[in-house]
Amino acid sequence: PFVKPYRVYCDMETDNGGWT
């Protein structure tokens, strides 16, 4: 899941893809 860096770290922060 390293297609988009922002998506990766954001997904880890919210564990639900906060930005996606």
Biopython code that builds the backbone (N, CA, C, O; Angstrom):
import numpy as np
from Bio.PDB.StructureBuilder import StructureBuilder

atoms = [
    (1, "PRO", "N", (0.819, -1.222, 0.000)),
    (1, "PRO", "CA", (0.000, 0.000, 0.000)),
    (1, "PRO", "C", (0.847, 1.264, 0.000)),
    (1, "PRO", "O", (0.627, 2.166, 0.809)),
    (2, "PHE", "N", (1.807, 1.328, -0.902)),
    (2, "PHE", "CA", (2.703, 2.486, -0.948)),
    (2, "PHE", "C", (2.501, 3.254, -2.247)),
    (2, "PHE", "O", (3.440, 3.844, -2.782)),
    (3, "VAL", "N", (1.282, 3.242, -2.745)),
    (3, "VAL", "CA", (0.988, 3.934, -3.990)),
    (3, "VAL", "C", (1.048, 5.436, -3.760)),
    (3, "VAL", "O", (1.614, 6.173, -4.568)),
    (4, "LYS", "N", (0.466, 5.886, -2.658)),
    (4, "LYS", "CA", (0.496, 7.317, -2.346)),
    (4, "LYS", "C", (0.967, 7.502, -0.913)),
    (4, "LYS", "O", (0.318, 7.032, 0.022)),
    (5, "PRO", "N", (2.108, 8.193, -0.732)),
    (5, "PRO", "CA", (2.706, 8.409, 0.595)),
    (5, "PRO", "C", (1.714, 9.016, 1.586)),
    (5, "PRO", "O", (1.627, 8.575, 2.731)),
    (6, "TYR", "N", (0.974, 10.020, 1.145)),
    (6, "TYR", "CA", (0.043, 10.705, 2.048)),
    (6, "TYR", "C", (-1.052, 9.732, 2.495)),
    (6, "TYR", "O", (-1.518, 9.773, 3.634)),
    (7, "ARG", "N", (-1.441, 8.870, 1.579)),
    (7, "ARG", "CA", (-2.493, 7.897, 1.882)),
    (7, "ARG", "C", (-1.972, 6.868, 2.888)),
    (7, "ARG", "O", (-2.716, 6.390, 3.744)),
    (8, "VAL", "N", (-0.684, 6.535, 2.771)),
    (8, "VAL", "CA", (-0.095, 5.522, 3.635)),
    (8, "VAL", "C", (-0.064, 5.983, 5.089)),
    (8, "VAL", "O", (-0.559, 5.296, 5.983)),
    (9, "TYR", "N", (0.526, 7.160, 5.310)),
    (9, "TYR", "CA", (0.678, 7.625, 6.688)),
    (9, "TYR", "C", (-0.673, 8.030, 7.267)),
    (9, "TYR", "O", (-0.912, 7.913, 8.469)),
    (10, "CYS", "N", (-1.545, 8.506, 6.395)),
    (10, "CYS", "CA", (-2.865, 8.915, 6.864)),
    (10, "CYS", "C", (-3.664, 7.681, 7.271)),
    (10, "CYS", "O", (-4.390, 7.695, 8.265)),
    (11, "ASP", "N", (-3.519, 6.626, 6.494)),
    (11, "ASP", "CA", (-4.231, 5.396, 6.787)),
    (11, "ASP", "C", (-3.775, 4.827, 8.124)),
    (11, "ASP", "O", (-4.558, 4.221, 8.855)),
    (12, "MET", "N", (-2.490, 5.034, 8.434)),
    (12, "MET", "CA", (-1.953, 4.520, 9.692)),
    (12, "MET", "C", (-2.407, 5.391, 10.861)),
    (12, "MET", "O", (-2.562, 4.911, 11.983)),
    (13, "GLU", "N", (-2.617, 6.672, 10.583)),
    (13, "GLU", "CA", (-3.020, 7.582, 11.658)),
    (13, "GLU", "C", (-4.473, 7.334, 12.064)),
    (13, "GLU", "O", (-4.802, 7.290, 13.250)),
    (14, "THR", "N", (-5.324, 7.175, 11.069)),
    (14, "THR", "CA", (-6.747, 7.001, 11.359)),
    (14, "THR", "C", (-7.140, 5.529, 11.287)),
    (14, "THR", "O", (-8.176, 5.121, 11.813)),
    (15, "ASP", "N", (-6.275, 4.725, 10.612)),
    (15, "ASP", "CA", (-6.537, 3.298, 10.468)),
    (15, "ASP", "C", (-7.826, 3.069, 9.670)),
    (15, "ASP", "O", (-8.442, 2.005, 9.746)),
    (16, "ASN", "N", (-8.212, 4.078, 8.914)),
    (16, "ASN", "CA", (-9.438, 3.957, 8.127)),
    (16, "ASN", "C", (-9.364, 4.838, 6.878)),
    (16, "ASN", "O", (-10.374, 5.065, 6.212)),
    (17, "GLY", "N", (-8.168, 5.329, 6.569)),
    (17, "GLY", "CA", (-8.016, 6.195, 5.399)),
    (17, "GLY", "C", (-8.731, 7.510, 5.599)),
    (17, "GLY", "O", (-9.726, 7.784, 4.929)),
    (18, "GLY", "N", (-8.244, 8.317, 6.502)),
    (18, "GLY", "CA", (-8.916, 9.570, 6.832)),
    (18, "GLY", "C", (-9.020, 10.497, 5.633)),
    (18, "GLY", "O", (-10.034, 11.174, 5.466)),
    (19, "TRP", "N", (-7.991, 10.541, 4.796)),
    (19, "TRP", "CA", (-7.987, 11.464, 3.664)),
    (19, "TRP", "C", (-8.676, 10.848, 2.453)),
    (19, "TRP", "O", (-9.173, 11.553, 1.575)),
    (20, "THR", "N", (-8.694, 9.534, 2.425)),
    (20, "THR", "CA", (-9.313, 8.863, 1.290)),
    (20, "THR", "C", (-10.818, 8.842, 1.508)),
    (20, "THR", "O", (-11.556, 8.322, 0.671)),
]
sb = StructureBuilder()
sb.init_structure("model")
sb.init_model(0)
sb.init_chain("A")
sb.init_seg("    ")
for serial, (resi, resn, name, xyz) in enumerate(atoms, 1):
    if name == "N":
        sb.init_residue(resn, " ", resi, " ")
    sb.init_atom(name, np.array(xyz, "f"), 0.0, 1.0, " ", f" {name:<3s}", serial, name[0])
structure = sb.get_structure()
